[in-house]
Amino acid sequence: MTTVDYVVLFGTILSIAVYGVWATRQVGGLDTYLKGDQRIGWGTIGLSVMATQASAITFLSTPGQGFESGLGFVQNYFGLPLALIIVAGVFLPIYRRLKVYTAYEYLGKRFDGKTRLLGAALFLLQRGLAAGITIYAPAIIVSSVLNWPLGITVLGTGILVVIYTVSGGSEAVSLTQRYQMAVILVGMVLAFIIVLVKMPDHVSTDGALAVAGAMGKLNAVEWSFDLNERYTVWSGIFGGLFLSLSYFGTDQSQVQRYLTGRSLRESRMGLMFNAVLKIPMQFFILLLGVLIFVFYQFEKQPVFFNEAVWTAQKAGAHEAVFDEIEQRFDAVQIDKSAAIDRFLAVRESGDAPALASARAEMLARHADAQEIRSQAQAALLAADAEIKASDADYVFITFILDYLPQGLVGLLIAVIFCAALSSTASELNALGSTTTVDFYRHVFRPEADDAHSLKASKWFTAMWGGVAIGFALFANLVENLIEAVNILGSIFYGVVLGVFLIAFFVKWVRGTAVFWAALVAQALVIGLFFQLEISYLWYNFIGWGLTMGLAILLQTMLPRPRAEKQA
Amino acid sequence: MTTFSEHQAAPNDHRDEEARTGLGALPSWRAVYVAVVVVFIVTVVAMWGFKVYYA
């Protein structure tokens, strides 16, 4: 990175944070702090909801997923539009009408205090861990490739987000997210354009897509009913529907975003904005990864994209093994590049038998290259069993640093940090609000006035910031970071969603039945997660089904109380 | 007024105002939701066509 890049990077992220603090320097009271005085328009809500969901992991891991596995991951989002319609039509109007601060406050009004606390506790547990991952994920990757100290990167990101989130509350989060999302969208569009411009002259966009398609990278829609297949249309629509419904309808980090709307219309429009744009956005981020894959068929590709790890191991006792792997990989890449050129030339001629032959040769060389990449990963693990053998998260950032011009490198690194800051801000804001409203004011200090609660909310937000930073500093995470967050969500979300759907639609089921059903269902889902080998999206469905079924069963067995005490 | 059926049955002075989307072509929320579903279906079909065309 050059001086220009550093100026662009720090100028961008600091100016947005300073603006957030300045624009919200006069927080009126608890309502302003938690709901931004409900004066935000649909555009900001839409961008805020999008920015909350799209963490830095989205922009680091997703192109890597496109590079490695193609477009299939986009199906994960197929349930999202339907979920947002249900949230806009059912959840949102009731939340607004009951004037709740948190989604769990609604559970207290509908059921009882213990169910409210259970919903809030599941959220704090799940989101508290995820907030740590949100800070850690970009920090580990950026610090590794730029040789920054990991601890400083985590602390810098964490402290900055804590300052403006604690200072300005929900409104500061929404305002900063608007500009952070603008930076993200501009940066990603520029990266997309540059990868197309940098393709060799003889490779048109159509040709690049033909190469990607022949290598199975454009698998955006898979109709298979195989439950073991990680991404299919069906797991996306059904599992994704439950994941999205739970995330947008019951996760306070999202609920808090759209409750800031100045009217029901503004909040609904913000949600519909995401219902329409989220899938195309994910598609283009994955496609960017696919195009980077094609780009590297003509440029020297590292055998392992996490260069710091590769170089460190190569300098050790196994230098000869790593050298030999590199030489074989470089040789296969040259053969593969020539095979791709032949494929593209024959494709122009329209000679079907020759095309089939060229395609088969290209795929054979691709398989050879993949085999050597697998051997490289095995060699790394043999040298050090603790090494993360997946390099997918390093693909996009390696491309940025090696091929983007001065200034744009800084902008793209700013994209990653903007995404980290925006999603972490929502999470801390929601964690602080839930701790204040559902625990502190509800259990410990019911008599607390707004001024006291506002102060408590700021302290709790700062405390959760400290927890997230601490977790990020000491975390040791699974190989693919974006999946880690989704798996964590899928284990908890189904149960929480079951509780909320009973609340909205099954009037005769009461608090005690749903409380015990949720506890048992959560234990069963965690147990099943360690026993079954199915796509994690299905745990949303299983958790929902178990909670609904058990709650209804329990309610039929329990004596009906004369009057249930409301929270 | 905590379940969906109670919410719908309860009196609401703002019902008419809340029902309006302010969009000329899509005046009701039901029309907006149908449009979102149609866009989703078109998107999936387009992505499937993209896959088949370049397979």
Boltz contact constraints between the chains, C-beta under 6 A:
constraints:
  - contact:
      token1: [A, 81]
      token2: [B, 36]
      max_distance: 6.0
  - contact:
      token1: [A, 81]
      token2: [B, 40]
      max_distance: 6.0
  - contact:
      token1: [A, 85]
      token2: [B, 33]
      max_distance: 6.0
  - contact:
      token1: [A, 90]
      token2: [B, 4]
      max_distance: 6.0
  - contact:
      token1: [A, 94]
      token2: [B, 7]
      max_distance: 6.0
  - contact:
      token1: [A, 109]
      token2: [B, 2]
      max_distance: 6.0
  - contact:
      token1: [A, 110]
      token2: [B, 2]
      max_distance: 6.0
  - contact:
      token1: [A, 209]
      token2: [B, 54]
      max_distance: 6.0
  - contact:
      token1: [A, 210]
      token2: [B, 54]
      max_distance: 6.0
  - contact:
      token1: [A, 213]
      token2: [B, 54]
      max_distance: 6.0
  - contact:
      token1: [A, 213]
      token2: [B, 55]
      max_distance: 6.0
  - contact:
      token1: [A, 218]
      token2: [B, 51]
      max_distance: 6.0
  - contact:
      token1: [A, 218]
      token2: [B, 54]
      max_distance: 6.0
  - contact:
      token1: [A, 219]
      token2: [B, 51]
      max_distance: 6.0
  - contact:
      token1: [A, 220]
      token2: [B, 47]
      max_distance: 6.0
  - contact:
      token1: [A, 220]
      token2: [B, 51]
      max_distance: 6.0
  - contact:
      token1: [A, 221]
      token2: [B, 47]
      max_distance: 6.0
  - contact:
      token1: [A, 221]
      token2: [B, 48]
      max_distance: 6.0
  - contact:
      token1: [A, 221]
      token2: [B, 51]
      max_distance: 6.0
  - contact:
      token1: [A, 264]
      token2: [B, 18]
      max_distance: 6.0
  - contact:
      token1: [A, 272]
      token2: [B, 32]
      max_distance: 6.0
  - contact:
      token1: [A, 272]
      token2: [B, 36]
      max_distance: 6.0
  - contact:
      token1: [A, 275]
      token2: [B, 36]
      max_distance: 6.0
  - contact:
      token1: [A, 276]
      token2: [B, 39]
      max_distance: 6.0
  - contact:
      token1: [A, 279]
      token2: [B, 43]
      max_distance: 6.0
  - contact:
      token1: [A, 504]
      token2: [B, 4]
      max_distance: 6.0
  - contact:
      token1: [A, 505]
      token2: [B, 4]
      max_distance: 6.0
  - contact:
      token1: [A, 507]
      token2: [B, 3]
      max_distance: 6.0
